[in-house]
């Protein structure tokens, strides 16, 4: 997860704001939808990092915090409400130091290790393969496991697949049964390495491609379980990595990853809660850059794989701020303001537009780490708080497996700062599996509301219901003493007339409409 940022030149010119007096028009082409928005685009990521696992998801059976077999009840309930489709584990950089056999068997007999990537914390391995896969079953989500290429062996990875997915009379299946699990799990998504260009081995793409081919040879599909094999892909806009892997690995993989964080200076991540207007708009600009980054990788993939057999997997993305003062260095605990919610919304809108090639994304991370869904009090009363980003994912979940509908926008005002332009309004639309429509409208403007006329060119709109996420100040966040400072409420400023909607979109707001 230690990633270089896309290089950009900042022009520190006079700030120009083009405020919108013009009426924004959005036309939804309801008859043109054909591409499904994979539900896995709403994927999560849980790395052994800080309190992302321990204290965040897992507290153990003896904890005073209410739990089910060691899993926090409050966190489980909140995650079920999100309809989490897929969960990536155990890393991240931790994956290439992780040896899976250390995390099976009686907990008091599992060896410990030092988490060299994240603060030097001692890892006791009490949360391992069984605990993770059982969690996925409880949540009803697909597991996505990152295998250890950096410091692991082919034999180790091959045996892990056998341990998890073989139902036969094989050595690893017998070991699994000895450890309390009779029936094999279904494990669909498997990553062959993580950040091979960095913490996963500092490799060249040519070398990694050969390693992928070698490891992949011995990863077998057991008893009806078919692996969806994901290659360790590029750092941000390194399209050469994608080109080499696409040519040298080809259809041996079903997906290739890319990682991108909204970070301008890796030596100074800046504060999650203390920022000025300019830094706010720069952050939105960086989030919108995901669109161009995906276009760059997709261009190469389209040339080599015109039939779209290989997916692009954005399995790490989001805001990465400085750790909160007073927290442990290397544990990456950060607060989550309305600004982070805006970034989540506009980024998800970008992913919708790229649904043809982007099959899965995994925001970093699920609990207590980086741009988290949930923050927990791991020492005191065991309180849990839902972040503004959580609320975006919950409001947007109707997009999961919906059919993407193209939207044309006109008269959209923008914020301009030198070479950087940020459109104030983002809109996404889809046809849900129940036949209704879901439409998201985001106004990133800090000062002005924007009036939107939304037209639908096919079908009839009869009813509309909506929610809005906003707050008095873009710096607002939820904490253990004020858990509902930023939360969704019913939205009433959408007026329906035949096939047209008039929407008054307040400043710094996210609105999701469900239309029948």
N, C-alpha and C positions, 0 to 999 in steps of 0.2 A: 504493500500500500504506500510505499515511499515513491511518489510519482513526480516527474518533472511536469511543469505546466506548459501548455501551448504558448509559444513565444508570441507576444504582441507588443506593438509600439504604442505607448500612451502619449497623446498630445495634450499637454496641460494648457489648453486654451481657455478662453472665456466660456463659461458654462452657458449653453443655449438651451432653453426649454420651449418647445413648440406645444403650447397648450391647446387642447382640442375644443374649439367652438363648433366645428363641423360635426354633423351627425354621422356616426360610424354605422356602416351597413354590413351585415353578414348574411350571405346567401348559402343556405345548406342544400346541397345537391342530394336530396333524399333518395333519388332514383338511381344514383350512380355507385352506391356502395357495393363492394365485392370482397374487400380484404378484411379478414377477421383480426381484431386486436387481441393477440394472445393474452390470456389471463396471466401468464408468467411474466409479462411486463411489469406486473405489480409484485414482483418477488422481493424477498427479504434476505438479510445476510447476518449471520451470527458467528463472530470469530471469538476464539479464546483470547480476549483482549480486555483488560480492566475488569469491570463488573458486567460485561456484556452477557456472559454465561452465569458465573457465580454471583448470586445476589440479584441478578437481573431476571434470569429464567429459572435457575436451579438454586434451591436453598437446602436441599437434602430433607430426608423424611423426618428428622428430629428437630427441625427448625420450629420456632414459635410463630413464624409467619405462616398463615394458613396455606397449605399445599396439598397436592395430590401426588403421592409417590415421589415427593421431592420437588415437583414443579409448582411454582407460585400460582395460586388460584386466580389472583387478580390479573396477572400478566396473561395467563392462559385465556381468561375470559375476554380481555381486550383484543388479543390476537385473533381469536375466533370471530369477533365482530368485524375484523378486516377481511375475512375470507382469504387469508394468506395462501397463495397458490403454490409457492415453492420457497424453500429455505436453504441457503448456501452455508456450508460448514466444513471443516473447522477453521478455515482461513481462506484468503489472506496469507500474509507472511508466515503466520503460525503453521499453516498447512505443511510447509516444506521443512519444518523442524519436528513434525508430528509423526509418531510411530504408533500405529493404531493398536497394536497388541498391548501397549502400555495402558490402554483404556478399556480393557475387558476383564472379566473375572471379578472375584470378591474385591470390594472397594478397599478394604484394609490391606490388601496384598498388591495393589497397583503401585508401581514405582512413580516417583515424582520427577519433575524436570524444571529447569529454569526457563522462563519465557524470555528468551534473549531479545526478541523484537520489541516487546512491549513492557518496559519498566523493570525487567528482571524479576518479575513476580514468580513465586514458586507455584507451579501447576501440580495439583495432586491427582489429576486424571480421574476424578470421581464422576465426571461427565464425559462419557465416551460413546462408542458406536451404539450400544443398546439404548443409552439415554437419549441420544439424538434421534435415532430412528423411531423410538417409541413416541417422542415428542411430535414428530411429523405425523404419525398415525393419529395422535390426539387432536392435532390441528386439522387433519384432513388435507395435508399438503404434500407435494412431491419433495423428496429429499434431493439436494444437489451437493455432492461430496467432492471436495478438492483433494486429489491424490498427491502424494509426496514424490515428486520427481527430483527436487533439489538435493535432498540428503537421503532419499529412500532407494529401494532396489526394485527391480522388476518383479522378483519373487514376492516381496512384501506387498506390492500393490495387487498382484494377481491373487494372492491368498486372501486379501481383504475382500475383493469382489466375490470370491468363492464363499467366504465366511458369511457375507450378508445375503447372498442370492441363491446359493445352492440348496436344493431340497433333497438331494441324493445322499447316498452313503459315502460321502467324501470326507477327507480329514478335517477340513475347516468347518463343514456342516456339523460334524460330530462335536467339534469344539464349541460351536455356537450352542448346540443343544445342552452340552455340559454346563454352559453358562446361563441356562434358563430360558432360551428361546428355541422352541421346537420348529416352527414354520419359518421359512425364509422370508425376508422383507422384499418388497419390490423397490428397487433403486433404479430410477430412470436416468437421472443426469449425473454424469461423472466427469470432473475436470482432470485432465492429465497434466498436472502441474499448475502453478500460479505465478504470475509475474516472472516468467523465466528470464526476462531481460534484466531483472533487478534482484529482489530478495530471494527469488526462486532459483538463483544460480548464476546471474550475470552472464547469460549466454548470448550468442549470436543467433539470429533466426534460422540460419542454415543448420547449426548444431542442434538447436532445439527441435527442428523438424525431424531430424534423424532420430533423436531420442524419443519423440512422440511415436514414430513408426515402430521403434523397438518395443517400448512399453505396451503400445496398443496391441501388438501381436499376441500378447499373453493375457489380455483382458477378455475373458470369454463370457458369452451369454449363457446363463444357466437356467434350465427349467422354465422357459417362457419369459424370463426377464431379459429385455433387450436394452442395452446401454445406449444412451445418447451421449456421444463422446465429444467433449469440448476441449479445444486446444487453448493453451495459454497465449492470448493475443497481445495486441499492441498497447504501448503506453501512449495514451492520448492520440496525437495525430501522426504517429509513426506508421505511415501507410506502407513503407517498405517491408516492415515486419509482416503485415497482412499479405502482401504480394508474395513473399517468399514462402510463407506457410501455405497459402492457397495453392501454390504451384507444387510444393514438395510433399505436402500431406494430402491434399485433395480430398476425395470422398471417403478417406479413412476417418474423417471427422464429420460430425453433424453440425457442429457449431464452433465458432472462434470468438474469443472474448476481446473486449477493449475496456480499458479503465480510464476514467476521467473525473477529476475533482475540480471544483471551482476554487482554485488557489492561484493567486497572482505571484506570491513570493513565498517559497518554501522555507525561507529563514524567518518569516514573520507572517503567521497565519491571520493575525488580527483578532479582535475580540468578537465573540458571538453576539454580544448585547450592546456594545458601545461602538457606534459607527455613525458617520455623518451621511447626508443625503447622497453625496457623490459616491461614497463607498457602497451605498445601497444600490444605486443604478449600475455601478461597475459589476456588482455581484449578479444582477439580473442579466446584464450583457454576457457575462461568462457562462451563465446557465443556458442562454439562447445559443451560445456557440456550439452546443451539443449538436445542433442541426447541421452545421457545416462539417463538423467532425465526422458525423455519420455518413454524410454525402461522400466524403473523401474515401472512406473505407468501402462504402457500397459501390462506388465506381469501379474499384479494382475487383471486388467480388463479382460484379455483374459481367465484367469482361472474361473472367476465368470460369465463372459458374453461372452462365446465363439462364439455366433452368431453376435457379434459386434453391438448390438442394442443401446448401450450407447456410446456417443462420448466423447473424451477428448477435452476440451476447454481451450486454453492457453490465457485467456482474460486479462492478464497483462504481458508484457515482454519488454525487451529493456535495454539500458544503463541508469544508474542513477548517474549523476555527481553532484558535488557541484553547488549550484546556482551561477550565474554570479555575480562578484563583483558589488556592487551598486544596486542590485535588492532586492526586498522584501523577507525577510526570510520566508520560508514556501510556497512561490509561485512556487518554483521548475522550474524557468526559466533557461535554460542552452543552451549553444551554441552547434553546431552540425558540426563536422569536417568530413573529409574523413574517419577517423577511424570509426565513427558511421555508415557511409555508408557500410563499410566492414562488420561490425557486422550485419547490417540488411540483407545483401546479404547472408552471410553464415548461418544465422539463418533461413531465408526463404528456403534455400536449405535443411536444416534439416527438416523443416516442410513438404516439398514435400516428403521426404523419409518416413514420418509417416502419409501419407494421408489416409491410411486405417482407422485409429482410430482418428486422429486429424481432426475435422470438422471445427473449427473456431479458429482464434487467433486475438488478439486486441493489437496492439503495443501501448505503453504508451509514449506520447499521441499525439493527432492530431495537436493541435496548441499551441505554447508558453509554453508547459509543457514537461519536460523530453526530450525524443528522438523524438522531434516533426517533423512533415512534413513541417510546415509553422511557420515562426516567423513574428509577426506584430508589427509595431510601433503604440502603442495605445494612445500616447500623442501628438506626433508631427504631421508630415505630413500624417500619416496614411499609410505609405509604408508597403509593404509585401515582404518577401523574401522566396524563396524555399530553403530548406535545402538539403544537399547531400542525406539524408535518403529519402526525397521526390522523388528524381530522381531515386533511386533504385526501389521504389514502382511503379513509372511510367514505368520504363524500364521492370519490371517483370510482368506487368499486363496481358501479354499474357498467363501466367501460370494459370490464373483464369479459373476454370472449364475445364482445359486441362487434358489429360490422362497422368499420370506419366509413364515415360520410365526408366527402370533400366539402370544404368551406371556402368561399371567396370573401375576402375582407376588402372594404373600400373606405377611404377617408380616415384611416387610422393615424392619429397624431403620434408623435414620437418625442422622446427625450434625446437630445444630441449633445455629446461632449467630445469635441475634436473629431476623431475618426470613428467614434463609437456611437451607434444609434440603437436605441431601445424602443421598439413599438410599445405603446402603452397598453394595448389590448391584445389578448390572445384568446382564441375561440377554438374549441374542439367539439365534434359531434359524432354520434354513433347510433346505430339501430340496435337496440338491446334484443336479447334472445326472446323476450316476451312480446316483441313487436313495437314497443314504445321507443321513444328517442331519449337519449341523454345528451345534454349540451353543457359544456363548461365554458364560463366566461371569466376572464381574469383581467383586472385593471391594476397594473403595477404603478400607476401614477400616484405619487404621494400626496398630491394637493387637490386634484380635480376629479369630480365624477364625470363619467362619459355616458351619453345617451346612445343606445344601440338599437337599430331596427334590424330584427332578425327575420329573414324570409325563408320559407321552405318551398322548394320548387316542385314537390310532388307529395301527394297524400294530403291529409287534413289533420290539423291540430285542434283537439277538442278541449283538453284540460292541461294545465301546467301547475306543477308544484316544485318548490325549490328551497334551497338552503344557502346561507351566506356565511362566509368566514371572514371576519375583519376585527379591528380593535381600534381604540382611540389613538394609539401610537404604534408605529411599525416596530418599535423596540420592545413591545409588550411580549411577555412569555408567561408560561405556567410553572409554578414551583410548588413545593409541598405545603406552603402556607396559603397559596392562592392558585388553586388547581384549575380554575375556570375563568381566568382572565381572558384567554383567547379560546373561544368555542363557537361552533356553528349555531345559528338560529334560523328560524323560518324566514324565507325571503318572500316579500309581498309586492315588490316593485317590477313585476313582469305582467304586462297587460296583453291579453290575447285578442286578436281580431282576425278572423278567418285564418289565412296562412301566414300571418305576420305577428311577431311579438315585439312590443316596445319594452325595452329594459333600461332602467336607470341604474348604472353600475357605479356604486360609490368608490371613492378613492381607496387605494390599497385594499382591494377586496377580491374574494374568490366566490363565484356563484356557480352552483350546479343545479340545472333544471331537468326535471323528468317530465316528459311530454307524452300524452296519449292522444 
